[in-house]
Amino acid sequence: MSYLWLALAIVAELVGTLSLRASEGFRRRVWLIPMGVAYVLSFGFLALALAAGMPVGAAYAVWSAIGIVMVALLARVIWRDPLTARMLIGIAVITVGVVLVELG
């Protein structure tokens, strides 16, 4: 069950961060409500994952790494944000780091 809570936390965090980007620095206020709700849900789901027994180091590593990778990829698709070779190498390093934390 902890992985389900973690997956929901990641999805909510993605929605919150993409809503933050869509708000254009809080100029488009319509995005502030989904942003706030998504961030609150994200932390709530993360807390449930931890309460279900997931170690905090592993949960945070997976939560933040998948969030970074998915936000970078989705921002590229949605807004044509840059995704350079250096950024892709960084994504690979993050992925390897999370795998090492999980195996650790």
MISEBA-463574 format. One record per residue (C-alpha): residue in three letters; x, y, z. Coordinates in pm, whole numbers, plus 50000, padded with zeros to 5 digits. Each point is the difference from the previous one (the first is absolute). Example, Ala and Ser with C-alpha at 12.3 -4.5 7.8 and 13.67 -1.06 7.14 Angstrom:
BEGIN
ALA512304955050780;SER501375034449934;
REM end
This chain:
BEGIN
MET500005000050000;SER502925023650067;TYR500925000049629;LEU496465009749904;TRP500135029550241;LEU503405009649863;ALA498754998349641;LEU497075022650090;ALA502405024050173;ILE502125001549685;VAL497015006349772;ALA498705027450230;GLU503455016150015;LEU500184999849620;VAL496615016849977;GLY501075026050257;THR503285008249829;LEU498505001449652;SER497225022250136;LEU502665022650149;ARG501625002949657;ALA496615006049837;SER499345028450244;GLU502835019649836;GLY501415013050325;PHE496575003350163;ARG498775022949723;ARG497384974549890;ARG498324995750335;VAL497594973149880;TRP502884975050034;LEU500645008150366;ILE497114979050130;PRO501014967549823;MET503605007250094;GLY499215003850371;VAL497654970250012;ALA502494978049816;TYR502895008950231;VAL497914993650311;LEU498884966549857;SER503564991449906;PHE501295004850353;GLY496984981950140;PHE500564969949775;LEU503705000350081;ALA499144999650369;LEU497724970049941;ALA502814981849816;LEU502285006050298;ALA497294989250244;ALA499594967949798;GLY503614991450075;MET502025013849712;PRO503425012650115;VAL500215037949975;GLY503314999749809;ALA498684976849733;ALA496625017649977;TYR501535034449966;ALA502584988049747;VAL497374984549776;TRP497505028550048;SER502455027649917;ALA501854981649721;ILE496894989649810;GLY498635035050050;ILE503125016149854;VAL500134976649702;MET496305001749918;VAL499775037950040;ALA502965004649765;LEU498484976749741;LEU496465013550028;ALA501185036349990;ARG501814991649678;VAL496824985349850;ILE497565026350130;TRP502015032449982;ARG502964990349784;ASP502375006750290;PRO503614990849922;LEU501164964450052;THR503684999749917;ALA502484971549988;ARG501435012250330;MET496554998850156;LEU499474964649872;ILE503314989850157;GLY498795015550325;ILE496784979849977;ALA502084968549954;VAL502165008850303;ILE496885006150211;THR498594966549891;VAL503214981750091;GLY500115018150334;VAL496464989450090;VAL500744964149903;LEU503055000750228;VAL497945014350287;GLU497394973049949;LEU502644972749997;GLY501885015850290;
REM end
